[in-house]
Amino acid sequence: MPSLSVFGAQWGDEGKGKLIDLLARDADLVVRYQGGANAGHTVVVGDEKYVLHLIPSGILHPGKVNVIGNGVAVDPLKLLEEVDGLRQRGIAVSGANLRLAANAHVIFEHHRLIDQLSERWRGEGRIGTTGRGIGPAYADKSARTGLRVGDLLEPGHCRTRLKAALAEKNALIQKVHNERPLDLEGQLDRYVSVAERLRPFVGDTGGEVRAAYRAKKRILFEGAQGAMLDIDGGTYPFVTSSNTGANGISSGALVPPSFIDRVVGIAKAYTTRVGEGPFPTELKDAVGDRIREQGHEYGSTTGRPRRCGWFDVVAARYALELSGADGLIVTNLDVLSGFPEIRAAVEYKLEGRTFSTWPAHLASVERAVPQYTTFPGWSEDITRVRRFEDLPQRARAYVEWLERELSVPIVMLSVGPDREQVIPRGLQPF
């Protein structure tokens, strides 16, 4: 099959970067279709660690075409900073292996500023944004007032559009937030000046991806964030501003749904979340702290400590169903080594009712009380295991139980940060 979609099946940070990097070996194109520089995909290659924000993880493999689709909110300054950083480390980046959608929306300084000021304004009602301008850029896209990458390549057109945008944004910045307005000429100098550096990467990426599929090229669609942060299906309003699962591919990469052949979710063997919002299985105790330290659970983009908890079957089953997942990759199984017992939530009790499926119709699941199944833990170090049958019996039992509960085959396990620390269980991507 020529295409595979890989998405996060929790609240993000599931280890997608490493797995996408691994799967990119067999792909011809790696396509990012949503999100912005708020995403952080970490890939460890030998002694080298790479944190990618906008550029797809396939960039670390020579000969792969990496596509930033129209559904991505692009900060051109951050993108070029990322390009320069990779080149300094010996990674080839050019218009031949990195393609940027001309119709992707641009994140400007006013988006970042408004993002940060609005979060401060919300006080206790803050949603935990990274302050990277993602939400305001997507808001302008929907309001039809945003600028796209192609606009930067035409200075006169860009001036007209940015002048109109700043007239509105500066009124908000100055009169509501009591901050200094942004200068049009300064903003034009800052953004239009990088246009020529962007030009070699820019094109009709939707057409390029569609042509590649028709030519039977192998395409890997790379999701950012996680399904539970989806703007429509996630824990709104504590979500990101795009469709994060496979349901975002058609609009975010401009391909028909029939071009999506296989869908695989990625979830940790436990659960984490960054920022505000409901998290039913969160552990605010020594066990949660231990998971955080053993799993090095700190945001790759922000450095914020992640909230940690046990695996949530209710949320994961819902996330897999939303994207029509054919399989699941479970990461960070090694982090659970040494715990005397392991737990997983199978139901919620909320408002006098019991839910075994995600209660999407409720305004909030903040007060949900998870109902757990408990398993005996294992003490062995499993980071060197490469065959499922070589795992401790208790680890195998936990994985097999998850597989039954989720009704989706677990097609791969990750037992460490390096790209080689995986246990295959039948995943045939292409």
C-alpha positions as CSV (number, residue, x, y, z in Angstrom):
1,M,0.0,0.0,0.0
2,P,1.5,3.4,-0.9
3,S,0.4,5.5,2.1
4,L,0.5,5.2,5.8
5,S,-0.8,7.7,8.4
6,V,0.8,7.9,11.9
7,F,-0.9,9.9,14.6
8,G,-0.7,10.4,18.3
9,A,-3.5,8.5,20.2
10,Q,-3.2,10.4,23.5
11,W,-2.6,14.1,24.4
12,G,0.6,14.3,22.4
13,D,4.2,13.6,23.2
14,E,3.7,9.9,22.4
15,G,7.1,9.4,20.8
16,K,5.9,10.0,17.2
17,G,9.2,11.5,16.1
18,K,11.2,8.4,16.7
19,L,8.7,6.1,15.1
20,I,8.2,8.4,12.1
21,D,11.9,8.5,11.7
22,L,12.1,4.7,11.7
23,L,9.2,4.3,9.2
24,A,10.6,7.0,7.0
25,R,13.4,4.6,5.9
26,D,10.8,2.8,3.7
27,A,8.9,5.9,2.6
28,D,9.5,8.2,-0.5
29,L,7.6,11.2,1.0
30,V,7.0,12.2,4.6
31,V,4.1,14.7,4.8
32,R,3.3,16.9,7.8
33,Y,-0.3,18.1,7.5
34,Q,-1.2,20.2,10.6
35,G,0.1,22.0,13.7
36,G,3.0,24.4,13.9
37,A,6.2,24.9,15.7
38,N,4.5,24.0,19.0
39,A,5.1,20.4,18.0
40,G,8.4,18.8,19.0
41,H,9.5,15.5,17.5
42,T,12.6,14.1,19.2
43,V,14.8,11.6,17.3
44,V,17.9,10.0,18.8
45,V,20.5,8.7,16.3
46,G,23.4,7.1,18.0
47,D,24.8,9.8,20.3
48,E,23.0,12.6,18.4
49,K,19.7,14.0,19.5
50,Y,17.5,16.0,17.1
51,V,14.4,18.0,18.0
52,L,12.3,18.8,15.0
53,H,9.4,21.3,15.1
54,L,8.2,22.1,11.6
55,I,10.4,19.9,9.4
56,P,9.2,16.3,9.0
57,S,11.3,13.6,10.7
58,G,12.2,12.1,7.3
59,I,14.7,14.9,6.8
60,L,17.3,12.7,8.7
61,H,17.2,10.1,5.9
62,P,18.9,11.0,2.5
63,G,16.7,10.8,-0.5
64,K,13.4,11.4,1.2
65,V,11.1,14.2,0.2
66,N,9.7,16.0,3.2
67,V,6.5,18.1,2.8
68,I,5.1,20.8,5.0
69,G,1.5,20.9,3.9
70,N,-1.0,23.7,3.6
71,G,-2.6,22.7,6.9
72,V,0.5,23.6,8.9
73,A,0.8,27.0,10.5
74,V,4.3,28.1,9.5
75,D,6.5,30.5,11.4
76,P,9.0,31.3,8.6
77,L,11.7,32.6,11.0
78,K,11.5,29.4,13.1
79,L,11.5,27.3,9.9
80,L,14.7,28.9,8.6
81,E,16.3,28.6,12.0
82,E,15.5,24.9,12.0
83,V,16.9,24.6,8.4
84,D,20.1,26.3,9.5
85,G,20.5,24.2,12.6
86,L,20.2,21.0,10.6
87,R,22.7,22.2,8.0
88,Q,25.2,23.1,10.7
89,R,25.0,19.5,11.9
90,G,25.7,18.1,8.4
91,I,22.1,17.3,7.4
92,A,21.3,18.2,3.7
93,V,18.3,20.5,3.4
94,S,17.3,22.0,0.0
95,G,14.3,22.5,-2.2
96,A,14.9,18.9,-3.4
97,N,14.1,17.3,-0.1
98,L,12.0,19.9,1.7
99,R,8.8,21.2,0.2
100,L,6.7,24.0,1.7
101,A,3.1,24.6,0.7
102,A,2.6,28.0,-0.9
103,N,-0.9,28.1,0.7
104,A,0.2,27.3,4.2
105,H,-0.7,30.2,6.6
106,V,2.1,32.3,8.1
107,I,2.6,33.0,11.8
108,F,3.7,36.6,12.4
109,E,4.9,38.5,15.4
110,H,1.4,39.8,16.1
111,H,0.1,36.2,16.3
112,R,2.7,35.3,19.0
113,L,2.2,38.5,20.9
114,I,-1.6,38.2,20.9
115,D,-1.3,34.5,21.9
116,Q,0.8,35.4,25.0
117,L,-1.3,38.4,25.9
118,S,-4.6,36.6,25.6
119,E,-3.3,33.8,27.8
120,R,-2.3,36.3,30.5
121,W,-5.7,38.0,30.2
122,R,-7.5,34.6,30.8
123,G,-6.0,34.2,34.3
124,E,-7.3,31.1,35.9
125,G,-9.2,30.3,32.7
126,R,-5.9,29.9,30.7
127,I,-5.8,27.0,28.3
128,G,-2.0,26.2,28.5
129,T,-1.0,27.5,25.1
130,T,2.7,27.4,24.2
131,G,2.6,31.1,23.1
132,R,3.9,30.3,19.6
133,G,1.0,32.1,17.8
134,I,-0.6,28.9,16.5
135,G,-4.2,29.6,17.7
136,P,-4.3,33.2,16.5
137,A,-2.9,32.2,13.1
138,Y,-5.5,29.5,12.6
139,A,-8.2,32.0,13.8
140,D,-7.1,34.4,11.1
141,K,-7.2,31.6,8.5
142,S,-10.8,30.8,9.4
143,A,-11.7,34.6,9.5
144,R,-10.1,34.9,6.0
145,T,-7.7,37.6,7.2
146,G,-4.5,35.6,7.3
147,L,-1.5,35.7,5.0
148,R,0.0,32.6,3.3
149,V,3.5,31.7,2.4
150,G,2.9,32.6,-1.2
151,D,2.0,36.2,-0.1
152,L,5.5,36.7,1.3
153,L,7.0,36.1,-2.2
154,E,5.1,39.1,-3.6
155,P,6.2,42.1,-1.6
156,G,3.6,44.6,-2.8
157,H,0.8,42.2,-2.2
158,C,2.2,41.3,1.2
159,R,2.4,45.0,2.2
160,T,-1.3,45.5,1.3
161,R,-2.5,42.4,3.2
162,L,-0.2,42.9,6.3
163,K,-1.2,46.6,6.6
164,A,-4.9,45.6,6.7
165,A,-4.1,42.9,9.3
166,L,-2.1,45.1,11.5
167,A,-4.7,47.8,11.6
168,E,-7.0,45.4,13.4
169,K,-4.3,43.6,15.5
170,N,-2.6,46.8,16.7
171,A,-6.0,48.1,17.9
172,L,-6.3,44.9,20.0
173,I,-2.7,45.0,21.2
174,Q,-2.9,48.7,22.1
175,K,-6.4,49.3,23.3
176,V,-7.3,46.0,25.0
177,H,-3.9,44.8,26.2
178,N,-2.3,48.2,26.7
179,E,0.9,47.2,24.9
180,R,2.9,49.0,22.2
181,P,1.6,48.5,18.6
182,L,3.8,46.8,16.0
183,D,5.4,48.8,13.2
184,L,4.3,47.9,9.7
185,E,7.7,48.7,8.1
186,G,9.6,46.8,10.8
187,Q,7.3,43.7,10.3
188,L,7.7,43.9,6.5
189,D,11.5,44.1,6.8
190,R,11.5,41.1,9.1
191,Y,9.3,38.8,7.1
192,V,9.6,39.8,3.5
193,S,13.4,39.8,3.8
194,V,13.3,36.0,4.4
195,A,11.1,35.4,1.3
196,E,14.0,34.7,-1.1
197,R,15.4,32.1,1.3
198,L,12.0,30.4,1.4
199,R,11.4,30.5,-2.3
200,P,13.4,27.3,-3.3
201,F,11.2,25.3,-0.9
202,V,7.8,26.7,-1.9
203,G,5.4,25.0,-4.3
204,D,2.0,23.3,-4.9
205,T,2.6,20.6,-2.4
206,G,-0.9,19.2,-2.6
207,G,-0.4,18.6,-6.3
208,E,3.0,17.1,-5.7
209,V,1.6,14.6,-3.1
210,R,-1.3,13.7,-5.3
211,A,1.0,13.0,-8.2
212,A,3.3,11.0,-6.0
213,Y,0.4,8.8,-4.9
214,R,-0.7,8.2,-8.4
215,A,2.8,7.2,-9.3
216,K,2.7,4.7,-6.4
217,K,5.2,6.4,-4.3
218,R,5.2,5.4,-0.7
219,I,3.8,8.3,1.4
220,L,4.0,8.6,5.2
221,F,1.6,11.2,6.7
222,E,3.0,12.6,9.9
223,G,0.7,13.9,12.6
224,A,1.7,16.4,15.3
225,Q,0.2,16.7,18.8
226,G,-2.4,14.0,19.7
227,A,-5.9,13.0,18.9
228,M,-7.2,14.1,22.3
229,L,-6.0,17.6,21.4
230,D,-8.0,17.7,18.2
231,I,-10.0,20.9,17.8
232,D,-13.2,19.0,17.2
233,G,-12.8,15.7,18.9
234,G,-10.5,16.6,21.8
235,T,-11.0,18.0,25.3
236,Y,-12.1,21.4,24.1
237,P,-11.2,24.2,24.9
238,F,-7.9,22.6,26.1
239,V,-6.9,21.5,22.6
240,T,-4.8,22.7,19.7
241,S,-6.2,24.6,16.8
242,S,-6.2,21.9,14.1
243,N,-7.4,18.4,13.3
244,T,-4.6,16.2,14.7
245,G,-5.6,12.6,13.6
246,A,-6.0,11.0,10.2
247,N,-9.2,13.1,9.8
248,G,-7.0,16.1,9.2
249,I,-5.0,14.7,6.3
250,S,-7.4,15.5,3.4
251,S,-7.7,19.2,4.2
252,G,-4.2,19.6,5.6
253,A,-2.4,17.9,2.7
254,L,-5.0,18.4,0.0
255,V,-5.4,14.8,-0.9
256,P,-8.7,12.8,-1.1
257,P,-9.6,10.5,1.7
258,S,-9.2,7.5,-0.6
259,F,-5.4,8.2,-0.7
260,I,-5.1,7.2,3.0
261,D,-4.5,3.5,2.9
262,R,-3.4,2.5,6.4
263,V,-3.7,4.3,9.8
264,V,-1.6,3.6,12.8
265,G,-1.8,5.3,16.2
266,I,1.0,5.8,18.7
267,A,0.5,5.7,22.5
268,K,2.7,5.5,25.5
269,A,2.4,2.5,27.9
270,Y,1.2,5.2,30.3
271,T,-0.3,8.6,29.7
272,T,1.1,12.2,29.8
273,R,-0.3,15.6,29.1
274,V,1.3,19.1,28.9
275,G,-0.6,22.2,29.8
276,E,-4.1,22.7,31.2
277,G,-7.2,20.5,30.7
278,P,-8.8,17.3,31.9
279,F,-6.6,14.3,32.5
280,P,-8.6,11.6,34.4
281,T,-5.7,9.3,35.2
282,E,-3.2,12.0,36.3
283,L,-1.1,11.0,39.3
284,K,-0.2,13.9,41.6
285,D,1.9,11.8,43.9
286,A,5.2,10.0,44.1
287,V,4.2,7.5,41.5
288,G,3.5,10.2,38.9
289,D,6.8,11.9,39.8
290,R,8.6,8.6,39.3
291,I,7.1,8.1,35.9
292,R,8.1,11.6,35.0
293,E,11.7,11.1,36.0
294,Q,12.1,7.6,34.5
295,G,10.5,8.7,31.3
296,H,12.3,12.1,31.2
297,E,8.9,13.6,30.7
298,Y,9.7,17.2,29.9
299,G,8.4,19.0,26.8
300,S,10.7,18.9,23.8
301,T,9.5,22.3,22.6
302,T,8.8,24.2,25.9
303,G,10.8,22.1,28.5
304,R,7.7,22.1,30.7
305,P,7.3,19.1,33.0
306,R,4.6,16.8,31.7
307,R,1.7,15.6,33.8
308,C,1.9,11.9,34.2
309,G,-0.6,9.1,34.9
310,W,-1.6,5.5,34.1
311,F,-2.8,4.3,30.7
312,D,-6.3,5.5,29.9
313,V,-8.1,2.8,27.9
314,V,-11.3,4.9,27.5
315,A,-9.5,7.9,25.9
316,A,-7.1,5.7,23.8
317,R,-10.0,3.6,22.4
318,Y,-11.8,6.8,21.5
319,A,-8.7,8.3,19.8
320,L,-8.1,5.2,17.8
321,E,-11.7,5.0,16.7
322,L,-11.7,8.7,15.6
323,S,-8.9,8.0,13.1
324,G,-10.0,4.5,12.1
325,A,-6.7,3.0,13.3
326,D,-5.6,-0.3,11.8
327,G,-2.9,-0.8,14.5
328,L,-1.2,0.7,17.5
329,I,2.4,1.3,18.4
330,V,3.1,1.4,22.1
331,T,6.1,3.4,23.3
332,N,8.0,3.8,26.5
333,L,7.2,0.3,27.8
334,D,10.7,0.3,29.4
335,V,9.7,3.2,31.6
336,L,7.4,1.0,33.6
337,S,10.2,-1.5,34.6
338,G,10.6,-1.5,38.3
339,F,7.0,-0.6,39.3
340,P,5.6,-3.1,41.8
341,E,2.2,-2.8,40.1
342,I,0.8,-1.2,37.0
343,R,-2.7,0.2,36.5
344,A,-4.9,1.1,33.6
345,A,-8.2,2.9,33.6
346,V,-11.1,0.9,32.0
347,E,-14.1,3.1,33.0
348,Y,-15.0,6.5,34.4
349,K,-17.4,7.4,37.1
350,L,-18.8,10.8,36.6
351,E,-22.0,12.5,37.8
352,G,-23.4,9.3,39.2
353,R,-22.9,7.4,35.9
354,T,-20.4,4.9,34.7
355,F,-18.8,5.4,31.2
356,S,-16.8,2.8,29.4
357,T,-16.7,4.9,26.2
358,W,-15.5,8.5,26.0
359,P,-18.3,10.9,27.2
360,A,-17.9,13.3,24.3
361,H,-21.3,14.8,24.9
362,L,-20.4,16.2,28.3
363,A,-19.0,19.7,28.7
364,S,-16.0,18.4,30.7
365,V,-14.6,15.2,32.1
366,E,-12.6,17.2,34.7
367,R,-14.3,15.4,37.6
368,A,-14.2,11.9,36.1
369,V,-13.0,9.2,38.6
370,P,-11.1,6.5,36.7
371,Q,-11.8,2.9,37.6
372,Y,-8.7,0.8,37.3
373,T,-7.5,-2.7,36.5
374,T,-4.2,-3.6,38.3
375,F,-1.4,-5.7,37.0
376,P,1.7,-7.0,38.8
377,G,4.8,-5.2,37.5
378,W,8.2,-6.5,36.4
379,S,11.7,-5.5,37.5
380,E,13.8,-6.5,34.5
381,D,15.6,-4.0,32.2
382,I,13.9,-4.5,28.8
383,T,15.8,-1.8,26.8
384,R,17.9,-4.5,25.0
385,V,14.9,-6.8,24.2
386,R,14.2,-7.0,20.4
387,R,11.7,-9.9,20.3
388,F,8.3,-10.0,22.0
389,E,8.8,-13.5,23.4
390,D,11.9,-12.3,25.2
391,L,10.0,-9.8,27.3
392,P,9.2,-10.7,30.9
393,Q,5.9,-12.6,31.1
394,R,4.3,-9.8,33.1
395,A,5.2,-7.2,30.4
396,R,3.8,-9.5,27.7
397,A,0.6,-10.0,29.7
398,Y,0.1,-6.2,30.0
399,V,0.7,-5.6,26.3
400,E,-1.7,-8.5,25.3
401,W,-4.3,-7.1,27.7
402,L,-4.1,-3.7,26.1
403,E,-4.5,-5.2,22.7
404,R,-7.7,-7.0,23.7
405,E,-9.2,-3.9,25.5
406,L,-8.4,-1.6,22.6
407,S,-9.6,-4.1,19.9
408,V,-6.6,-3.0,17.7
409,P,-3.4,-5.0,17.1
410,I,-0.3,-3.7,18.8
411,V,2.1,-3.8,15.8
412,M,5.2,-2.5,17.4
413,L,6.7,-1.7,20.8
414,S,9.4,0.9,21.7
415,V,11.7,0.1,24.6
416,G,14.0,3.1,24.6
417,P,14.7,6.5,22.9
418,D,17.1,5.2,20.2
419,R,15.7,4.5,16.7
420,E,16.8,0.8,17.0
421,Q,15.1,0.2,20.4
422,V,12.0,-1.4,19.0
423,I,10.2,-4.7,19.1
424,P,8.4,-5.4,15.8
425,R,5.1,-7.2,16.0
426,G,4.0,-7.4,12.4
427,L,3.9,-3.8,11.2
428,Q,4.3,-3.8,7.4
429,P,4.0,-0.1,6.5
430,F,4.2,-0.2,2.7
